Amino acid sequence: MSGILLGDHMNYYNIGDRDSEQFNRMLVESLSEMISISVRGPDKKFVFVSEEFLKGLKLKPADVEGKGSTELIQEKLYESSASERAFSEGTDAKEFFHAIDDQWVYSESKIIKDFKGELEYVVTYSVLPHELLKEIDKMRLHLEYYKQENKQLYNYLIKNDNIHVFADKSMSKIVKNAVKIAPTNASVVITGESGVGKEIIAKVIHENSDRREKPFVAVCIPQMSPALMESELFGYEKGAFTGALSSGHEGLLESANGGTVFLDEIGDISLDLQVKLLRVLENRKFTRVGGTKTIELDVRFIAATNKNLKQMVKDNSFREDLLYRIGVIFLNIPPLRERKDDIIPLVNHFVSLLNKIYCSHHRVAEDAYHLFREYAWPGNVRELRNLVEKLVVLSEENLINAQMVNRLLQGEDFLVADTTIGTRQDHEAIWEENTVIDKYNQIESDKILTALVEAGGNRTIAAEILGISRSTLFRRLKKHPINK
């Protein structure tokens, strides 16, 4: 046995269905090799000491036979003992004292009483400073890790004036991973259904990277004409094609130099352009359309798609080598219906945001939250924001209740009165509804026009000012009669 049992004072107790003596011997042997433990009986003599206890004091079993801490103190093996205090004070005790070789020792003693309430044993655990320092070093490493993680999250959520709008564990993990990979230059592919917030995660990566002060350029591939996509990406020299500007044109990649390029819906890019994009990823240089000058490119690529790129590779509609180049890291964002805990925070965030935009004071009634949470949201976060905006704009009451939410979710309009079609009241209700919708459209149109003016006509910057994706801006430009 590793521990030294002195006399017949030790009792063993049944634990479950195990053989008590065999189990306790195994337990004591293991603990004896790991930690410094001593047990003293009511006569203050040692009845058990562990191997680690003897090793720490450079003693042999014979050196402690018939002795207790009192004698070891007299022999100047250590200057004090928690067990001495436990005996004298009749309570559990702690002590910090010098031992041999001028080492500091921390010990704790616990009193064990019999069924009569009489002191039966005093069990003492001791630890040496180097062991404490090991644990402290481990704690420091953990603390430093969490400090850095908290600093990164603070920079994203507070310093950069972003709003914390995720509560679901899966999204929390995705954001943490995005922050973790941000300082690297690894290219990333973000997958997920349309409207889940892929561009938001791309911005999290950009804003927590060393490129945060440089441009974040979003390229919405589905909104680009296939014929003009190459010139939009790479730019062109004067006279490159009919209709080209005489001064030439800087492409989106060039305008992002030093920063981040976000390729939205990369699964829609043509095979011909995939080859050229692959070459840029490999060589980090390109030439404008119609040009000969090589332009060095220093950007980080982040791509997003709602398609299965691996399946597209099998179908020969997406290049396998491009997938490996662009997808060093993959982040998959689950749909909103699978992250129920995000729904209510998002609702409250959008209501607060839209109240500021429209100078309103709306709030959501408790009975409406259940409908928000239980709806499937096939359009994900984009659909949720759209519905909340309708509620804020069209509701004449400040309190958004369950009936209003339910009617919109069912495809109805809560402003239409429940009266017989053709009555004067019905026509008035419809007229009132159309007036409010016109007002809403006018407000939205004015906002887009203002953003475009502020951005000098640059749609990417205008989309950032409006807080929407470039594809959303294109859709709204088609919807509103704005001179583009």
Beta strands, then each sheet from edge to edge (+ up, - down):
strand 1: 4-5
strand 2: 36-40
strand 3: 46-49
strand 4: 93-98
strand 5: 104-113
strand 6: 119-127
strand 7: 188-191
strand 8: 216-220
strand 9: 235-236
strand 10: 249-250
strand 11: 260-264
strand 12: 285-287
strand 13: 294-296
strand 14: 300-305
strand 15: 329-332
strand 16: 363-364
strand 17: 399-400
sheet 1: 1+ 3- 2+ 6- 5+ 4-
sheet 2: 8+ 11+ 14+ 7+ 15+
sheet 3: 9+ 10-
sheet 4: 12+ 13-
sheet 5: 16+ 17+
end
